[in-house]
Amino acid sequence: MAATLTLGFLGSGKMATALAKGFVDAGIVAARNITASDPFKEARLAFARDVGARTVENNSALADAANTLILAVKPDQARSALQDIKPSFGKDKRLISIVAGFPLSAMESVLGKSARLIRVMPNTPALVGASATALALGKGATNEDEALALKLFSSVGRAFRVKEPLLDAVTGLSGSGPAYVFLIIEALSDGGVAAGLPRAIATELAAQTVYGAAKLLLESGQHPGVLKDMVTSPGGTTIEGLHQLEEAGVRGALINAVRAAAEKSTELGQR
């Protein structure tokens, strides 16, 4: 890896800020070696305050300030941002994109097929250092680029390399997944309230239960079905609840949600 990593964020919104803070907190890069560009003054001020990094107004100034650029703009702004940095984007630089629905081919059409490009799909729990991230390499990306990307995104959660066509499935599962889980937590809280619990306690119990179950699964390495059976006593309360969930088709609904979101991601990427 480069002796001194310098990061340039094209866009300084919430995700960019969360990632920059995570990278700094992990000791991967110093705040003084981070620069972000954004046309909105409020976004630049917030990024500078929260990260302790420098900001600029124009994208074109960013490519000269960093050897690793992170594209973190809205999808409709991505091509324009790449055009801004193209004159200064040489073989000594790499670009990591976290823009949803913006394929490597679209990046290559602006920066060239030999450009060192990596497409990454993180999710919003990066805001609290618990992201689930998948990444795909462009044709020009090197082993060094892959190692750096995995190191960066592993510092804010868990990161995996996949082939680019699988990023739509990643989007449907972990990209959109937090919204499914929030819906489940809200519903569990409603159930607690229906059973007599105060709302605040019901919501906290629901959230902690989901957090604890996920932590147990990840740290134990056990299959979710095995862990489910450990909680399920013959003739007990849990099997009664599970029976209601199966009757309501919750398992099938979640499978369908992931598939529908993945298909929508594919559709958006083809536009």
N, C-alpha and C positions, 0 to 999 in steps of 0.2 A: 504494500500500500504506500501511497505517497507519504513522505516524511511529515509534511504538514498538510492536514486536511483543511480545506477552506470550502464552506458551503454557501451557496447562493439560492435563496428561495424566491422563485417567481410567484409572487402572491404571499400575503402575510396574514391570512385568515386564521380561524381557530385551529384547523388541522395543522397548518404550517407552524403555528406557534407551539402547539402541543408537541409536535415532532422535534422542533428545535430545542425546546426545554428538556425533552427526554434525552436527546443526544448529549446536551451539555451536562445534565445530571449524571449520565452514565460515564462521563469523562472521555467520550470519544472525540469531542471537538470543543475548543474553548469558545466562549461567547464572542470574544474579540475577532474570531475567525469566521463569523457568520454575518452575512448581509442578506437583507430581504428587500424586494421591490414591490411597490403597490401604488396605484394611482390615488388611493384614498388616504388622506392624511390621518384620519382616525385609526385606520388599520395599522399604519406604519408606527404611530405613537404607541399603540397597544403592544405591538410586537417588540419594539425597542424597550418598553417598560418591563414586559414579562420575561424577555430572554436576555436583555442586556446587550443586544447586538445592534449593529449599524443598519440603517435603512436608507433606501434611495427611492426616488419617484419613478424613474424610468428603467425598463427591463434591459435596455441596451448597455447600461453601465454595469450590469450585474455580471455579465460573462467575463469581463476583465477583472472582476474582484474575487472570483472563485474558480476552483478546479472541478468542483462537483456541483451541478445545478439540480435543483428539485422543482419540478413543474407542479405548482399547487394552485392553479387558477380554475375558474369554471370552464366546463367543456367548450362553450362557445367562444372562449377567449384563448384557448390553447394554441391554435395555429398562429394567431397573431403574435402571441408571446414568443413562439419559436422563431418567427420571422425577425423579431427584434434582436434576438441573440445570435442569429445565423452568421453575421459578419465576423464575430469574435469566437465562434465555436469551432475549435480545431481538434486535432487528434489527441491533444493533451488534456481534453476535458471530457467529462461524462455527464449524461443527463438521466435523472431518475424521475419518472412521471407518476404522480398519484391521481391523475385525472381519470375519472370513470368514463368508460365508453370511448376512449381515445386510443386506438390501437397503435402498435409499433409501426405498422405500414404508413399510418398518417404522419407519424413523427419522422420516419425515414424520407417521406416525400418532401419534407422541408429541409432536414439537416443532412440527408444523404444516407445511403444504405450502409456505408462503412462507419457511421456515427456510433459512438459507444452509448447505447440506449438500454434502459431497464424500465419496464412497466411494472408498477407496484399497485396492489389493491389492499390498503389497510382498512381498518374500520374505526368508528368513533371512540371505542374504549382506549384508543391511543391517547385520548385526553387525560386518562388516569394511569397511563403506563401499562395497559392490559390489552393491547391490540392483537388481533389475529390477522396476520399479513401473508399474502402470497405474492411472489414476484416472477416475472418472465423476462428472459434476456433477449435483446436484439441481436442481429447477426454480427454486429461489430463489437459487442460487449466482450470483455476479457475475463479470465478467471479472477483477476484482481478486482474487477468491477463487481462480480458476483459476491466475492467475499466481503467487500465493503458494504454492499447493500444488505446482506444477511446480518452483518454486525450492527449496522445502523438500526434496522427494524427489529432485531432481536432485543435491542436495548429498551424498546417500548412495548414489549409483549413477546409473541411467538411468531416466527417467520419461516416460510417454506418456499422452495422453488418449485414451480410447475411450468408446463408448457402453456403458451399464451392462450390457445383455445379453451383451456380449463379456467381461465380467469372469469369467464361468464358464470361458471358454476360457483366459483369463489364469491363473486358478487352476490349471487342468489342466496348463498349460505351465510358467510360471515360478514359480507358487506352490508346486506340488508338485515341480517340476523338479529342485531341488537334491538331493532324495532319489534321483532317477533317476541323477544324475551321481555321487553318492556310491557308489551300487551299481556303476556302471561303473568307478569308480576302484578299488573293492575287488576287482572281477573282474580288472582289468588287473594289480593287485598280485599276485593269486593266480597269474595267468599268469607273471609275472616270477619268482615263487617256484618254480613248476613248472619253469621253465627254468634254475633254479639260483641266482637272486639272493637275497640276504638280505632278510627281510621289510621291515625299515625302509627300505632303499634302494629296494626295489621300490615301496613305497607312495609314497615321495617322488618317484620318477621318474614314476609314474603321475599323481600330482596335478599336478606341474609340467608334464607333457605336456598335460593337459587345460587348465590355466591358459594355457599358451603358445599352444595352438591357438585358444582363444577370443579371446585378446588379438590374435593375428594377424588373425583374421577381422574383429573389430570395427575395428581400426585400418587395415586394408588396404581394407575395403569390398568385397572380392572375394566372389563367390558361393562357398558352401562346396564345391560340386562342383568349381569351378576349383582351389581350394586342395588338395582331395583329389587331383586329377589331377597336381598339381605334385609330390606325394610318391610317386606311383605310377609306377615305371619298368617298362617291358615285361619280363615274365618275372622280376620281382624279388620281394623279400620282402613288400612292402606289398600287392601285388595278391593274393598268396597268402593273406595275412591277411584282406583284404577279401572274398575269395571264401568263406572260412569263415564270416564274419559274415553274408553274404547267404544262404548255405545254411541258417544257423541262424535266419534270419528276424528278425535284430536290428532292422532298419529298421521292419518291420511291427509288431514288439512295442512299439517306442517310440511309434509313431503310435497304437497301440491304448491305450497307457498314458495318453497325453495326453487322448484322447477319453473314456476311462473316468473319469478324474479330473474332467474338465469336466462330464460327465453327473452324477457324484455331487455336484459343487458345486451344480448346478441343483436337484437333488433336495433337498439340505439347505436351500437358500434358500427352497423352497416349503413347508417345514414350519412 
